[in-house]
Amino acid sequence: KVRTSQAAVGIWLDRNPDYFGPPPLLDSIELRDIDDEQQRIDLITAGDLDLTILPPTQTSKVDGVPRVAHEKLGLFTYYFIGYNNQREPYNDARVRRALSHSVDRERILKEAFDGAATLVDGPLLPDHPALAKDGKTIVFDLDRAKALLDEAGIKDSDGDGVRDFEVGEGDKRERRPFTLSLLSYNRTDWSKAITIWRKDLAKIGVGIEVKESGSPTRSREVFQREFDALVGGWGNGYSNRLHEVWHSSKDDPRELNYVQFRNERADELLQILQTSHD
């Protein structure tokens, strides 16, 4: 049985007294949707939560708390910075690649996430048998980032230290400062990561404005495609969710291709993966 409440977001499951087998040991289970990690820490410290997941950087906050113990758990989850592929100037692959070259992933992994992750170059697990062995990594290279932005025509035309770009059509085109609007998590580790990235973006003449939330992919801007970039994350296993996340047919606001990625060859391959075998 499931019941809902106006006071909290979650699902409550009650034990079924008419179940045909041995009854479960629990009378009920309450699953609560709590995005804010500090709130989860406060609740489990007060004894109002039985189980929660915290980033590795936050587990020290529950050290020594009576009744609370924690263990490291490997999660099949990958995070990425995705750009709105249908918004100028992010619809230019050179711009997206330039921004990717500006992300010092090794430093961010070490300083923001305490090394508690593995760097990957795609949405497959590091030991997945389908992972390309000859895949190319986009390395941290600010000089390459600058060259790609120059090539895309995004330059500092007025000498104020920030690049600008043209947007619009015909005689209505205008130049705007290249300031990236990013949706990110309101978590300590991601705040540290974005601080590192902000400094490197400044070195290539790019500004950044950050809006933090518990889950960026559930923000209004994402569903209405009103963003420049977002920090996203997908739970993943060996049977992946590539088609529903990355196929061009899934870029509708009701679907999961938030960044509106479109590539004909990728679509062909993703469609093949949908084949049911006898």
C-alpha positions, 0 to 999 in steps of 0.5 A: 500500500502506498500513501502520499502526504502534502507535508513531505515528498516521498513514498510510504510502503506499509506491510501487506497483512494478506501477503501469501508468504512469510511477513516482512520484518518491517511494518513499513518503509518511508522513502523520503526525497531530500536533496539537501545533504546538510539536512540529511546529515542533521536528520541521521544525526538526530536519529530521524533517518535510518539510512542515507547516502553522503558524498565521501567528503561529508562522512567525517560529519557523522564520525563519532555520532552514536548509532551511526556508522558508515562504509564506502560504497561504489556507485554506478554513477557518472557525472558530466558537464553538458552544454545546450547543443541548440543554443548559441554559441554552444551549438558550435562543437569547437566551443564545447570542446574548448570548454571541455579543455578548460576543465582540470579533471585530475585536480578537481578529482583530487581537491574537490572529491578527495580522489573518490572517483574514477575519470571516464571519457563516456557514459560506460563504466571503466571496465565495461567490455564495450568501452573503446580501448582507443578512445581519446581523452580531452586533456586539460589544455588552456592554450588549446581552449583559447585556440578553439575559441579564436577559431570559432570567432569568440574573441575579446573585441573590447579588451575587457578581459572577457570574450564576446560572441555574436547572437541573433539573425541578420541585422539583429545580431548583437555581441554579448559577453561570453558568460556561461550560465551553469546549473549545478548541485548545492553540494560542497564537493561540486562547489569546490569543483566549480571554484576551480573551474571558474579560475581556469575559465577566467584564464581563457576569457570566459565568465561563469554564473552558477545556480545551485540546486539539490538536483540540477536535472530537475530544475525548471530551466532544464525541462524548458531547455533554458540553460547554457550548461548543467552538471548532470549525473546518471545512475548506470549499470552494465546494461546502459541507458544510452538510447533514452539519454542520448538519442536525438528523438529524446530531446523533447522537454518530456524526455531525458536528452537534456542537452539536445545532443543530435548526431546521425551516426550516434543515432544509428548505433543507438538504434542498433542497441535497441534490437531484441535478440532471439 
